[in-house]
């Protein structure tokens, strides 16, 4: 899971309190863009400058903007709490919640006062936070964090469900005034200003606690009976983005001209698809300074690759057989320059396919990887088998290979991903699963089923190693790899949540029991016998009303007590190195022997989209760039992701989507 969220662990208390004090400090700006649709095959480009070293690229005239995550928040209502809710205390939060309920017409047939002050204590006012990733598309799912105000009377959010809540950007009048007059933030103060609605959140919570600022879980609070109090919550993929968020191409001061902006937009549109339909435009020149940039379908799982390639598109037309193209073809066959040459050939469009296919025959894994990756993003299947082999053999290239395979809409790629699901390597196994799910969510090999409208259970059978995987951010799901993963008996009734127990007899028969204790009434007991196979137990738990929180508790407790017959694996996502790091290794490590070891030390999981800049490496760059190092970028005094308010704290949780980021980082 997200580093800031272990099960029953939560958001940094410092970040939550900072947001509460400010009553929302995110910027109010967002940019609408056209709906993303599948684009057509890439067109080739016309004519090349005679000097191969003097090619002017779009990247030389622009910088990339709007790459920061956009913080959004709202005041919501959690319901279905088992007597642990505190309703809503009087104050600004309650006023906002009442206004939201009236606005959404959720109060029809309900008395809001009775709902918030009910003696049954089944509801609670909560603060909901999320981050809109750069390049997000309408309908994309993002993670949600739910917290309680400091004056809340709620003792636990466990078992609760979030009512539909709008998440908006916000700021205060004092901060806006300070930004306008002094150019700096003043902190919270004045009247609250609400911006655009960027997402709508809802769904069952996975309850948790705050973690300390050092990332370690603090001691959980307990009630008078010693039961753990869960005062925070998490919903993986719990909010849907309501509008597209485009990247910005900002023209450099010397190039701020409507004609240049229009020419750049035309070059990008002609490079990445052939249609003239305005609704399918990749680039849209808005004025002399700004071009809106939408990610084409082929790059939907790797936004960084698209931005890198787009900046290498020549500003002037080029055609096959010229000096520039020949230079790139020669550099492709050299391992030390293959990665950058492949990016530049990809930027020339579909006519470079033949040049790239020659690279697949190279003896160098670096050259084969560079060629196969570029071909995948050009919509070609020729390199799919090579990408699969490289993913299996070279951990240093695994993340990039899986992203590229996920972008190929063809059985040649999905069949390779299915084969990898049986791998004994946990990282490759989960990486292949996520890539296959991104490529085709309904693929039969995924074995997915929605459990109690709360989470997805994937039973992935086969001859591979047995294991249970818990995914991180992006989606609530449990993955069961291999056949006959079960709970060992005998197992005395094991508590799960506040109402469930699970037991297993000597002969392998399991039983899930739910005991509901209504106030003033007799306990109601429901029992479901089932197989001790983990999938069967989880299904029975869901049929009795158990959700993701209870399922996770069951799996984790079974693993801790060693009654789970297969190992439990958490967050086995392939680590990746930046193109700068890979180019460094390519100069000194022809077989990837060193890179395959070092990726575990210097590689990152879900790096920020702008963590390494958008320049391709040059021969003069250092051999190996430190992991996640911020590379020199052209100065940018325009902060397009946020007009007002301070930026997100460096230690704030990253809420991007799983494996290949929403936003495709």
C-alpha positions in Angstrom: 0.0 0.0 0.0 0.9 3.7 -0.1 3.9 4.1 2.3 1.7 6.4 4.4 -1.0 3.8 4.6 -0.4 0.4 6.1 -3.6 -1.5 6.9 -5.0 0.2 9.9 -2.5 3.1 9.4 -3.2 6.5 7.9 -2.4 9.9 6.8 0.3 12.0 8.4 -1.2 13.9 11.3 0.8 17.0 10.4 -0.5 17.2 6.9 -4.1 16.7 8.1 -3.8 19.4 10.7 -2.3 21.8 8.3 -5.2 21.3 5.9 -7.7 21.7 8.7 -6.1 25.0 9.8 -6.2 26.4 6.3 -9.7 25.1 5.6 -8.3 24.1 2.2 -5.1 25.4 0.7 -5.2 23.9 -2.8 -5.2 26.1 -5.9 -8.4 27.0 -7.7 -7.3 26.4 -11.2 -8.0 23.5 -13.5 -8.0 23.1 -17.2 -10.7 21.4 -19.2 -9.6 19.4 -22.2 -11.3 17.3 -24.7 -12.3 13.7 -24.0 -9.6 11.2 -24.8 -10.4 8.9 -27.6 -8.4 6.2 -29.4 -6.2 7.8 -32.0 -5.2 6.5 -35.4 -1.9 5.2 -36.5 0.9 7.7 -36.3 1.7 9.7 -39.4 5.2 10.1 -40.8 6.9 13.4 -41.0 8.2 15.2 -44.1 11.6 16.8 -44.6 14.7 17.1 -42.5 17.3 19.8 -42.0 20.6 19.0 -43.8 22.7 19.2 -40.6 21.8 16.3 -38.3 23.1 18.1 -35.3 21.1 21.3 -35.8 17.6 20.0 -35.6 15.3 22.3 -33.7 12.8 20.4 -31.6 9.6 21.4 -29.9 11.3 20.9 -26.6 13.8 23.6 -27.4 11.0 26.1 -27.7 8.8 25.1 -24.8 8.8 23.9 -21.2 6.3 21.4 -19.7 3.8 22.7 -17.0 0.9 21.6 -15.0 2.8 18.5 -13.8 2.0 18.8 -10.0 -0.7 16.8 -8.4 -3.7 19.0 -7.6 -5.0 18.8 -4.0 -8.8 18.6 -3.7 -11.0 18.2 -0.6 -14.5 18.2 0.7 -16.7 17.7 3.7 -18.6 14.5 3.6 -20.7 12.1 5.6 -19.8 8.5 6.7 -22.8 6.3 7.5 -23.5 2.7 8.6 -21.2 3.1 11.6 -21.9 0.5 14.4 -22.7 3.0 17.1 -19.3 4.7 17.0 -20.2 7.8 15.0 -20.4 11.3 16.5 -22.6 13.0 14.0 -21.4 16.6 13.4 -20.6 19.2 16.0 -21.7 22.8 15.3 -19.3 25.0 13.3 -18.1 25.7 9.8 -17.6 22.0 8.9 -21.3 21.2 9.8 -22.5 24.2 7.9 -20.6 23.1 4.8 -21.9 19.5 5.1 -25.5 20.7 5.4 -25.1 22.9 2.4 -23.6 20.0 0.4 -26.4 17.6 1.4 -29.0 20.2 0.3 -27.2 20.9 -2.9 -26.9 17.2 -3.9 -30.6 16.7 -2.8 -29.5 13.8 -0.6 -31.7 15.2 2.1 -34.9 14.3 0.3 -37.1 12.3 2.7 -34.5 12.8 5.4 -34.2 15.2 8.3 -30.7 16.5 8.2 -30.6 17.4 11.8 -31.8 14.0 12.9 -29.3 12.4 10.5 -26.4 14.2 12.0 -27.5 14.1 15.6 -29.1 10.7 15.7 -28.7 8.9 19.1 -27.9 5.7 17.3 -24.5 7.2 16.4 -24.4 5.7 12.9 -23.0 8.8 11.1 -20.0 11.0 11.2 -18.9 14.2 9.5 -15.5 13.7 7.9 -12.9 15.6 5.8 -12.1 14.0 2.5 -8.9 14.6 0.6 -7.4 13.4 -2.7 -4.9 14.4 -5.3 -5.7 14.8 -9.0 -2.7 13.5 -10.9 -1.4 15.5 -13.8 -2.9 14.4 -17.1 -5.9 12.8 -15.4 -8.8 11.9 -17.6 -12.5 12.2 -16.9 -13.7 9.1 -15.2 -10.3 8.1 -13.9 -10.3 6.6 -10.4 -8.1 8.1 -7.7 -7.4 7.2 -4.0 -9.2 9.0 -1.2 -8.2 9.7 2.4 -10.8 10.3 5.0 -10.1 12.0 8.4 -12.0 13.4 11.4 -12.0 17.0 12.5 -10.2 17.6 15.8 -13.4 18.3 17.6 -15.2 15.2 16.3 -17.0 12.9 18.8 -16.6 9.9 16.5 -14.6 7.1 18.1 -14.1 4.9 15.1 -14.8 4.9 11.4 -14.5 1.1 11.0 -17.4 -0.4 9.0 -18.5 3.0 7.6 -19.3 4.0 4.1 -18.7 7.5 2.5 -21.7 9.2 1.0 -21.0 10.8 -2.4 -18.9 13.8 -1.7 -17.7 16.5 -4.2 -14.0 17.3 -4.0 -13.0 20.8 -4.9 -10.0 23.1 -5.0 -10.1 25.9 -2.4 -8.3 28.8 -0.9 -8.9 31.8 1.4 -9.4 35.4 0.6 -6.4 36.4 2.8 -4.1 34.1 0.9 -5.4 35.2 -2.5 -4.9 38.9 -1.6 -1.4 38.2 -0.4 -0.5 36.4 -3.6 -1.9 39.3 -5.7 -0.1 42.1 -3.8 3.1 40.4 -2.6 3.5 37.3 -4.7 3.8 35.1 -1.6 1.4 33.0 0.4 0.1 34.3 3.7 -1.3 31.2 5.2 -5.0 30.6 6.2 -7.2 33.5 6.9 -10.3 35.3 5.7 -13.2 33.8 3.9 -13.1 30.4 2.3 -13.2 30.4 -1.5 -14.2 27.2 -3.3 -13.0 26.4 -6.8 -13.9 23.7 -9.4 -15.3 20.3 -8.6 -12.6 17.9 -9.8 -13.8 14.6 -8.4 -16.6 12.8 -6.6 -15.8 10.3 -3.8 -17.8 7.5 -2.3 -17.6 4.0 -1.1 -16.8 1.7 1.9 -13.8 2.7 4.1 -10.8 0.8 5.1 -10.4 2.2 8.6 -7.1 3.1 10.0 -5.1 5.4 12.3 -2.7 8.3 11.9 1.0 7.6 11.3 3.7 9.7 12.8 5.5 12.2 10.6 8.5 9.8 10.3 6.1 7.3 8.5 5.9 4.9 11.4 2.6 3.9 12.8 2.0 5.4 16.2 0.3 3.6 19.1 -3.4 3.2 18.2 -6.0 4.8 20.5 -8.3 2.4 22.3 -11.7 2.7 24.0 -12.6 1.8 27.6 -12.9 -1.9 26.6 -9.5 -1.9 24.9 -10.8 -2.0 21.4 -8.8 -0.1 18.8 -10.3 3.2 17.6 -9.9 3.9 13.9 -10.1 7.7 13.4 -9.0 7.8 9.7 -10.0 5.9 6.6 -8.8 5.1 3.1 -10.7 4.3 -0.1 -8.5 2.9 -2.9 -9.8 4.2 -6.2 -12.7 5.8 -4.3 -13.1 9.0 -6.4 -13.9 9.5 -10.0 -12.3 12.5 -11.8 -15.0 14.7 -13.3 -13.0 16.5 -16.0 -9.9 16.1 -18.0 -6.7 17.8 -16.8 -4.3 18.7 -19.7 -0.6 19.2 -19.5 0.8 22.6 -20.5 3.4 23.4 -23.1 4.6 26.9 -22.2 6.5 28.7 -25.0 9.8 30.2 -24.0 9.9 34.0 -23.9 11.7 34.4 -27.2 9.2 32.1 -28.9 6.0 33.6 -27.6 4.2 34.1 -30.9 0.8 32.9 -32.1 2.3 31.6 -35.3 4.9 29.5 -33.5 2.3 28.2 -31.1 0.0 27.2 -33.9 2.9 25.5 -35.8 3.9 23.5 -32.7 0.3 22.3 -32.2 0.0 21.4 -35.9 3.3 19.4 -35.7 2.2 17.5 -32.6 -1.2 16.7 -34.1 0.2 15.5 -37.4 2.8 13.4 -35.6 0.5 11.5 -33.2 -2.5 10.9 -35.4 -3.9 11.7 -38.9 -7.4 12.9 -38.2 -8.5 16.5 -38.4 -11.3 16.0 -35.9 -11.0 18.8 -33.4 -12.2 16.5 -30.6 -9.2 14.2 -31.1 -6.5 16.9 -31.0 -3.4 16.1 -29.0 -2.4 19.7 -28.9 -4.4 22.9 -28.8 -2.8 26.3 -29.0 -4.8 28.6 -26.6 -2.7 31.8 -26.9 0.8 33.1 -27.7 2.2 31.4 -24.5 0.1 28.3 -23.8 -0.5 25.0 -25.6 -2.8 22.4 -24.0 -1.4 18.9 -24.4 -3.6 15.7 -24.1 -2.1 12.3 -23.9 -2.8 10.0 -26.9 -4.3 6.6 -26.2 -1.1 4.7 -26.9 0.6 6.5 -24.0 -2.3 6.4 -21.6 -0.2 4.2 -19.2 3.0 6.2 -19.5 2.5 9.9 -19.6 6.2 10.6 -19.0 7.1 8.7 -22.2 4.7 10.8 -24.2 6.1 14.1 -22.8 9.6 12.9 -23.5 8.8 11.9 -27.1 6.7 15.0 -27.8 9.5 17.3 -26.9 11.8 15.5 -29.4 9.4 16.1 -32.3 11.3 18.3 -34.8 9.8 21.7 -35.2 10.6 21.6 -39.0 9.4 18.8 -41.2 11.6 15.7 -41.8 11.4 12.8 -44.1 13.0 9.3 -44.4 16.5 8.9 -45.8 17.9 12.2 -44.6 21.0 12.8 -42.6 19.1 13.3 -39.3 17.3 10.0 -39.7 20.4 8.2 -40.7 22.3 9.5 -37.7 19.6 8.2 -35.4 19.6 4.8 -37.1 23.3 4.5 -36.5 23.0 5.6 -32.9 20.2 3.1 -32.3 22.6 0.2 -32.9 25.1 1.6 -30.4 24.1 0.5 -26.8 25.5 3.7 -25.3 23.1 5.9 -27.4 20.3 3.4 -28.2 17.8 4.7 -25.7 17.9 8.3 -26.7 18.0 7.4 -30.4 14.9 5.3 -30.0 13.0 8.2 -28.4 14.0 10.5 -31.2 13.0 8.0 -33.9 9.7 7.5 -32.1 9.2 11.2 -32.4 9.5 11.1 -36.1 6.4 8.9 -36.4 5.3 5.7 -37.9 7.7 5.7 -40.9 10.6 4.8 -38.6 9.2 1.4 -37.8 11.5 -0.4 -40.3 14.5 1.3 -38.7 13.4 0.2 -35.2 12.7 -3.4 -36.3 16.4 -3.8 -37.3 17.3 -3.0 -33.7 15.3 -6.1 -32.6 18.0 -8.3 -34.2 20.9 -6.7 -32.2 23.0 -8.8 -29.9 22.8 -6.1 -27.3 19.8 -6.2 -24.8 20.0 -2.4 -24.6 19.4 -2.0 -28.3 16.7 -4.7 -28.4 14.9 -3.0 -25.5 15.1 0.5 -27.0 13.7 -0.7 -30.3 11.0 -2.9 -28.8 9.8 -0.2 -26.5 9.5 2.4 -29.2 7.7 0.0 -31.5 5.1 -0.7 -28.8 4.2 3.0 -28.5 4.1 3.3 -32.3 1.3 0.6 -32.1 3.5 -2.2 -33.4 3.5 -5.8 -32.1 6.8 -6.9 -33.5 8.7 -6.3 -30.2 6.1 -7.8 -27.8 7.9 -11.1 -27.5 11.2 -9.3 -26.9 9.7 -7.0 -24.2 8.4 -10.1 -22.4 11.8 -11.8 -22.4 13.5 -8.7 -21.2 10.9 -8.3 -18.4 11.6 -11.8 -17.2 15.4 -11.6 -17.5 16.2 -8.1 -16.5 14.7 -6.4 -13.4 16.3 -3.1 -14.5 14.0 -3.0 -17.6 11.0 -4.7 -16.1 8.8 -1.7 -15.3 9.3 -0.1 -18.7 8.7 -3.4 -20.5 5.4 -4.0 -18.7 4.2 -0.5 -19.3 4.9 -0.9 -23.0 3.2 -4.3 -23.2 0.1 -2.8 -21.5 -0.1 -0.2 -24.3 -0.2 -2.8 -27.1 -3.8 -3.7 -27.9 -3.1 -7.2 -29.2 -3.1 -10.8 -28.1 0.7 -10.9 -28.8 1.2 -8.7 -25.7 -1.6 -10.0 -23.5 -0.7 -13.6 -24.0 2.9 -12.9 -22.8 1.5 -11.1 -19.7 -0.7 -14.1 -18.9 2.4 -16.4 -19.1 4.1 -14.2 -16.5 1.3 -14.5 -14.0 2.7 -18.0 -13.2 6.2 -16.6 -12.5 7.9 -17.5 -9.2 9.1 -13.9 -9.0 6.6 -12.0 -6.9 7.5 -8.6 -8.5 7.2 -9.9 -12.0 4.0 -11.7 -11.1 2.2 -8.7 -9.7 3.7 -6.3 -12.4 2.3 -8.6 -15.1 -1.1 -8.7 -13.4 -1.3 -4.9 -13.2 -0.2 -4.5 -16.8 -2.8 -7.1 -18.0 -5.5 -5.4 -16.0 -4.6 -2.0 -17.5 -4.7 -3.5 -21.0 -7.9 -5.5 -20.6 -9.8 -5.3 -17.3 -12.1 -8.1 -18.4 -9.4 -10.6 -19.4 -10.5 -14.0 -18.2 -7.0 -14.8 -16.8 -7.5 -12.1 -14.2 -10.3 -14.1 -12.5 -11.8 -11.0 -11.0 -15.1 -10.8 -9.0 -16.6 -7.8 -7.2 -17.1 -8.7 -3.5 -20.0 -7.0 -1.7 -19.5 -3.8 -3.8 -16.4 -3.2 -1.8 -13.3 -4.8 -3.4 -12.2 -7.1 -6.2 -11.1 -10.7 -5.5 -8.9 -12.1 -8.2 -8.3 -15.9 -8.3 -5.4 -16.5 -10.6 -5.0 -20.2 -10.9 -2.4 -22.2 -12.8 0.8 -24.1 -12.2 2.7 -21.1 -10.8 3.8 -20.4 -7.3 1.0 -19.9 -4.7 0.9 -16.6 -3.0 -1.5 -13.9 -1.8 -0.8 -10.3 -2.9 -2.3 -7.2 -1.4 -2.2 -4.3 -3.8 -1.3 -0.7 -3.0 -2.9 2.5 -4.1 -5.3 2.7 -7.0 -7.8 -0.1 -6.4 -9.1 -2.2 -3.5 -8.3 -5.8 -4.5 -6.8 -9.1 -3.2 -4.9 -11.3 -5.5 -4.8 -15.1 -4.9 -2.2 -16.7 -7.2 -2.0 -20.5 -7.7 -4.4 -23.3 -6.7 -5.4 -24.5 -3.2 -4.5 -21.5 -1.2 -6.3 -22.1 2.0 -6.6 -21.6 5.8 -5.0 -24.5 7.7 -7.1 -26.2 10.4 -7.8 -26.7 13.1 -8.5 -23.0 13.7 -10.4 -21.8 16.6 -12.8 -18.9 15.9 -10.6 -16.0 14.8 -12.2 -12.6 15.2 -12.4 -10.4 12.1 -13.6 -6.9 12.7 -16.2 -6.3 15.4 -18.9 -8.8 14.1 -17.2 -11.7 12.3 -15.3 -14.8 13.2 -13.7 -17.5 11.0 -13.0 -21.1 12.1 -11.7 -24.2 10.4 -12.2 -27.8 11.5 -9.6 -30.6 11.4 -11.1 -32.0 8.2 -10.8 -28.6 6.3 -14.3 -27.3 6.6 -14.5 -23.5 7.4 -17.2 -21.5 8.9 -17.8 -17.7 8.8 -20.0 -16.3 11.5 -21.5 -12.9 12.0 -23.0 -11.8 15.2 -25.0 -8.5 15.2 -25.9 -7.1 18.5 -28.7 -4.5 18.1 -29.2 -2.2 21.1 -32.0 -3.4 23.3 -32.4 -6.6 21.3 -31.2 -10.2 21.2 -28.0 -10.9 19.2 -28.6 -12.1 15.7 -26.2 -14.9 14.6 -25.6 -15.9 11.0 -23.3 -18.7 9.9 -22.0 -19.8 6.4 -20.1 -23.0 6.1 -17.6 -23.1 3.2 -14.4 -24.7 2.0 -11.2 -23.6 3.7 -9.9 -22.4 0.4 -9.1 -18.7 0.9 -11.3 -17.6 -2.0 -14.3 -19.5 -0.6 -13.8 -18.0 2.9 -13.6 -14.5 1.5 -16.7 -15.1 -0.6 -18.6 -16.3 2.4 -17.4 -13.2 4.4 -18.6 -10.9 1.6 -22.0 -12.7 1.5 -22.5 -12.0 5.2 -21.8 -8.3 4.6 -18.0 -8.2 5.1 -16.1 -5.6 3.1 -12.5 -4.8 2.1 -11.5 -3.8 5.6 -12.6 -7.2 7.1 -11.1 -9.1 4.1 -7.7 -7.4 4.7 -7.9 -8.1 8.4 -8.6 -11.8 7.8 -5.8 -12.2 5.3 -3.2 -10.4 7.5 -4.2 -12.1 10.7 -4.2 -15.5 9.0 -0.7 -14.8 7.7 0.6 -13.6 11.1 -0.8 -16.7 12.9 0.7 -18.9 10.1 -2.6 -20.5 9.2 -2.4 -19.2 5.6 -0.9 -21.8 3.4 0.8 -19.4 1.0 3.1 -16.4 1.6 1.5 -13.0 1.9 3.1 -10.4 -0.4 2.5 -6.7 0.0 3.2 -4.0 -2.7 5.5 -6.1 -4.9 5.5 -3.5 -7.7 8.5 -3.5 -10.0 11.0 -0.7 -9.3 12.1 1.4 -12.2 15.1 3.6 -13.1 14.8 6.8 -15.0 16.0 7.1 -18.6 18.9 9.1 -17.3 20.0 6.2 -15.0 19.5 3.6 -17.7 21.5 5.6 -20.2 24.3 5.8 -17.6 24.3 2.0 -17.1 24.2 1.4 -20.8 27.6 3.0 -21.2 29.3 0.8 -18.7 27.2 -2.4 -18.3 26.7 -4.1 -21.6 24.9 -7.2 -20.1 22.8 -5.3 -17.5 24.5 -7.4 -14.7 25.1 -4.3 -12.6 21.8 -2.6 -13.5 19.8 -5.6 -12.5 21.2 -5.5 -9.0 21.2 -1.7 -8.6 17.6 -1.3 -9.6 16.6 -2.6 -6.1 18.7 0.1 -4.5 18.3 3.1 -6.7 15.1 2.4 -8.5 11.8 4.0 -7.5 8.1 3.1 -7.4 5.7 5.5 -9.1 8.1 8.4 -9.5 6.6 11.9 -9.8 6.0 12.8 -13.4 8.6 15.6 -13.3 11.1 13.9 -11.0 13.8 13.7 -13.6 12.9 16.5 -16.0 12.0 16.0 -19.7 15.3 16.2 -21.4 16.8 13.1 -23.0 20.4 12.4 -21.8 23.4 13.5 -23.8 26.8 12.0 -24.1 28.1 14.6 -21.6 25.8 13.6 -18.8 27.2 11.8 -15.7 27.2 8.0 -16.0 24.6 7.3 -13.4 22.1 9.7 -12.1 21.0 9.2 -8.4 17.5 7.8 -8.0 14.8 10.4 -8.1 17.3 13.3 -8.5 15.8 16.5 -9.8 17.6 17.3 -13.0 18.2 20.8 -14.1 15.2 22.3 -15.9 14.6 25.6 -17.6 13.4 28.2 -15.1 9.7 28.5 -14.9 8.1 31.3 -12.9 4.6 30.3 -13.9 3.1 27.7 -11.6 0.2 26.5 -13.8 -0.9 23.7 -11.5 -1.7 26.1 -8.7 -2.5 29.8 -8.8 -2.9 30.4 -5.1 -1.7 28.7 -1.9 1.4 26.9 -0.9 2.5 23.7 -2.7 1.9 20.3 -1.2 4.3 19.5 1.6 7.2 17.3 0.5 6.2 14.5 2.9 2.5 14.6 1.9 1.2 11.2 0.8 1.2 10.6 -2.9 -2.1 9.4 -4.1 -1.3 8.3 -7.6 -2.8 5.2 -9.3 -1.2 1.8 -9.2 1.7 0.4 -11.3 1.4 2.6 -14.4 0.1 5.9 -12.9 -3.2 7.5 -13.6 -1.7 10.1 -15.3 0.6 7.4 -16.6 3.7 8.3 -14.7 
